[in-house]
Amino acid sequence: MSFLGFHPDAAKWIVNSGKVSAIGVDTASLDYGQSKTYESHTIFCEGNVIGYEMVGNLDKLPPNGATLYAIPMKTKGGTGGPARMFAKIKKRSVMQSKTHKNKMD
């Protein structure tokens, strides 16, 4: 497979910032497609940053005011698995809603 992912240095920077608790990508892995060592996965995991893969439509969420929920499927003996994801968006004033809608179009 061929797709982009986080370089290990970028993963370290994100973890060391202390400001990120979870990260989502719209590709099949946090690491680049040809990775054999999955170093970025390891860095995120050891840094307690949860990784979500194959996530779509995150660009449709507002930059602030949304809470993302990930409800994992129950698995036995696994280290990961599919999750149902949805977002709850805080109510905004009519003016803010119109401005955000125009930016999404």
N, C-alpha and C positions, 0 to 999 in steps of 0.2 A: 504494500500500500504506500501511497505517496500523499502526504499532507503535512501541513505545518504543525508545530507544537512549540512548547516553551523550551528555550535553551536552559540548561542547568543553572547558568549564572543569573538568568532572569528569575527562575524559580527561587533561588537563594535570596535575591533582592526582595522579591515579594514576601517571602517568609520573614526575612529580617526586618521588614518595615513594621511588622507587628500590627498592621492595620487591616489585614485580610484574613477572614476565617473560612472562606469558601471561594472557589473559582470555577467557572463554567466555560466550556468550549463547545463549538459546534462541529468538532471533528471526533474521530474515534479514539483519541488518546490525548493526554496532556503532553506527552512526548511526541517528537516528530515521527512520521510514519515508519521510517526504516530503523528506528531505535531497537537495539537488542538488549540494552541494559536498563532502560526505563528509569534513568537517573532523576529526571524531573518528578516522576511519580514518587520516588523515594524521598526526595527533598520535601515535597509538599506533605507527604504522610508524616515524616519525622517532625515537621514543623506544625503539625496539627491543623493543616489547611485541607479542607475537604475538597475533592475534585469531582466535578460533574462533567460527563462527556456526552456527546451527541445531543446537546441542548439546543433547541431552536427558538427563535423569536425573542431572545433576550434584548435585541435592539429595539423592540417595540415597548419595552418598559421605560418609565421615566427615570432620569438619573438619580432622583431622590424620591422617597415616599412610597416605596414598594417593598413588600416582604415576600421573599421567595420561599416556598415550602417544597421539600423533597420527601416524598413518602416512599421508602424502599420496600421492595418486594421481600417477603420473608424467605430467607435461604438458609440452608444448613451447611456449615463448613466452608462457606465461601468468603472471599475477601472483598467482594463487590457484587453488584447486580443492578438490574433495572430499577428505576424509581419513577413514580408518577410525580410530575412537577407542576405547580401552579403558583400564581402570584396574587397577592391581595394588594390593591392599590388604594392609598389613602384618598379620601374625598378631597376635591379641590374646588375652588370657586369657579364659577362659570367662565370668567375671563381666563384663568389659568388653564382650564380644560380646552378652551378654543385655541389658545396659543400652542399647547402641546399637540393638539390634533393637527394643526397646520404644519408643525415641524415633522410629524410622522408621514404626511402626504407626500 
